[in-house]
């Protein structure tokens, strides 16, 4: 038997006949009745007759379908702050369905595995994670009910493990599974569809997933300390009365930013700090806690460098003590 | 046109048709409708079609709409015209469509699909496609007393 099966043509036809039946990418809605009644006219002798057949009714069952796509196409940088990965979950079935949403940061091939912090549904539909606005769900919990063709955006918030190093990459998977049922395409879930119709697993198997990419953007901070001694006799011997100038060079490398970078150093025992001798990049800092970055206490100095992007010029801190 | 063995057909009717058969005919022809599911199985690259009672029907499934007629009288019946609206949830498929006339405007005009055009509001006139068909009809010049036949069209669930 020769048949032409062209599902694409059927889909296009749906759009073409939008007036006759609402256009649904997901197809005819579950529960729709397909009815067949034939009419006939004929003549017999001089009389003309009109007859009608019985009406056969077939109810359209629910086809379970789901699609997941990643809306963050380029790798999302992950540093000290959590990365927000955005996915879209679409009900490609022809009836309302809910989907269990599971984020999984452990994906084969990852250079590091992020830590999943939050799974949230984009409640206000703006495509941006709004803490306190978007609905946070337990990982693996179900979405709200999605109408056929309807989609939601899902956020996975992932944080970087301490073991990650700059420019390492990782993937995080979001999986959506139909609550009605999943499994081999064609599997039947009797009576589980909308309004009690049967539900049939579609080609998706009732589950779908997508991967979003992360790239670590971290900063490495290196502190290098050195000392220059000037004794009272014009030499460089560490004798009582000698002045020691300590220099601490803060070097920030990597593509990320070191946030709230603070350098502290304690005065060595047996020395006396020389008041207001702190400098940052050659500029003097006062000892008091004020507008400048430096503070000196009885025991040591603290210099607040704040956010320092990797690759910026080294920050050199210096201060003087006198050997007792 | 495909034909079915009488036994199989009877079984189908019992399964899918409402218990009320054709309305009392003022004339002398019995008309019976049924819907079958084209169950497609592919084994080792060989595709087979089995027409079964539609236990589960989902978008993309292929259906066979069947109308059986039988002249129940002892007189011939002339100019027998069977009109079968295509339900909106399905789209006609071209297989076997050469055997009947189609309408894309609810039965106002008729012809072979290739002769018909469609004009949608705001769009240019175009050739009609299978999915545009709203109604199909068969014209049978004469049915001898006791003679019967089967009329059918294929459609896919949108």
Contacts between the chains, C-beta under 8 A, distances in Angstrom:
chain1	res1	chain2	res2	distance
A	1	B	49	5.4
A	2	B	95	7.1
A	3	B	38	7.9
A	3	B	40	7.9
A	3	B	47	7.8
A	3	B	49	6.7
A	3	B	62	7.7
A	3	B	93	7.9
A	3	B	95	5.4
A	3	B	154	7.8
A	4	B	93	7.1
A	4	B	94	6.4
A	4	B	95	6.2
A	5	B	40	7.6
A	5	B	62	7.0
A	5	B	156	7.8
A	7	B	60	5.6
A	7	B	156	7.6
A	9	B	91	8.0
A	9	B	129	7.6
A	9	B	130	7.2
A	9	B	131	7.0
A	10	B	60	7.1
A	10	B	91	5.4
A	10	B	131	6.9
A	10	B	156	4.8
A	10	B	158	6.0
A	11	B	158	8.0
A	12	B	131	7.4
A	13	B	91	4.6
A	13	B	129	6.5
A	13	B	130	7.0
A	13	B	131	2.5
A	13	B	132	7.5
A	13	B	158	6.8
A	14	B	91	7.5
A	14	B	131	7.5
A	14	B	158	4.7
A	16	B	118	7.9
A	16	B	120	7.6
A	16	B	129	7.0
A	16	B	131	5.9
A	16	B	132	6.6
A	17	B	88	7.4
A	17	B	91	7.5
A	17	B	131	6.1
A	17	B	132	6.8
A	17	B	158	7.9
A	19	B	120	7.9
A	20	B	88	4.5
A	20	B	134	7.5
A	21	B	88	4.4
A	21	B	89	6.2
A	21	B	158	6.3
A	24	B	158	7.6
A	26	B	59	7.0
A	27	B	58	7.4
A	27	B	59	2.5
A	27	B	60	6.6
A	27	B	157	6.8
A	27	B	158	5.9
A	28	B	59	5.2
A	28	B	89	4.2
A	28	B	90	7.8
A	28	B	157	5.6
A	28	B	158	4.9
A	32	B	89	5.0
A	33	B	89	7.9
A	34	B	35	6.8
A	34	B	57	7.2
A	34	B	63	7.3
A	34	B	87	4.7
A	34	B	89	5.1
A	34	B	90	6.1
A	34	B	157	7.2
A	35	B	87	5.7
A	36	B	33	4.7
A	36	B	34	7.3
A	36	B	35	5.2
A	36	B	65	5.1
A	36	B	67	7.9
A	36	B	84	7.2
A	36	B	87	6.7
A	37	B	33	6.0
A	37	B	84	7.8
A	37	B	85	7.2
A	38	B	31	5.7
A	38	B	33	5.2
A	38	B	67	4.1
A	38	B	82	5.5
A	38	B	83	7.0
A	38	B	84	4.6
A	38	B	151	7.7
A	39	B	82	7.2
A	39	B	83	4.7
A	39	B	84	7.6
A	40	B	29	6.5
A	40	B	31	5.5
A	40	B	69	6.8
A	40	B	80	6.3
A	40	B	81	6.3
A	40	B	82	4.5
A	40	B	83	7.1
A	41	B	79	7.7
A	41	B	80	7.7
A	41	B	81	5.0
A	41	B	83	8.0
A	42	B	27	5.9
A	42	B	29	6.1
A	42	B	77	4.7
A	42	B	78	6.6
A	42	B	79	6.1
A	42	B	80	4.2
A	42	B	81	7.0
A	42	B	143	7.7
A	43	B	77	7.4
A	43	B	78	4.8
A	43	B	79	5.4
A	44	B	27	5.4
A	44	B	28	6.3
A	44	B	73	7.1
A	44	B	75	5.7
A	44	B	76	7.4
A	44	B	77	5.1
A	44	B	78	6.8
A	45	B	75	6.9
A	47	B	26	7.8
A	47	B	27	7.1
A	49	B	25	6.8
A	49	B	26	4.7
A	49	B	27	3.2
A	49	B	29	7.7
A	50	B	26	7.7
A	51	B	22	6.7
A	51	B	23	6.4
A	51	B	25	4.7
A	51	B	26	7.2
A	51	B	27	6.5
A	51	B	29	6.1
A	51	B	31	5.4
A	52	B	22	7.6
A	52	B	23	5.5
A	52	B	31	7.0
A	53	B	22	5.6
A	53	B	23	7.9
A	53	B	31	4.0
A	53	B	32	5.7
A	53	B	33	4.2
A	53	B	67	6.2
A	54	B	17	5.5
A	54	B	18	5.4
A	54	B	20	5.8
A	54	B	21	5.7
A	54	B	22	6.1
A	54	B	23	7.9
A	54	B	32	6.3
A	54	B	33	5.6
A	55	B	18	6.5
A	55	B	33	6.8
A	56	B	16	5.6
A	56	B	17	5.5
A	56	B	18	7.0
A	56	B	33	5.0
A	56	B	34	5.4
A	56	B	35	5.0
A	57	B	18	7.6
A	58	B	16	7.4
A	58	B	35	5.1
A	58	B	54	4.9
A	58	B	57	5.4
A	58	B	63	7.5
A	59	B	57	7.3
A	60	B	57	5.6
A	60	B	58	6.7
A	60	B	59	7.2
A	60	B	89	6.4
A	60	B	157	6.5
A	61	B	56	4.7
A	61	B	57	5.8
A	61	B	58	5.2
A	62	B	58	7.3
A	63	B	58	3.9
A	63	B	59	5.7
A	63	B	60	7.6
A	94	B	58	7.0
A	94	B	59	5.4
A	188	B	56	6.3
A	198	B	56	5.2
A	200	B	56	5.6
A	200	B	58	5.2
A	202	B	58	7.4
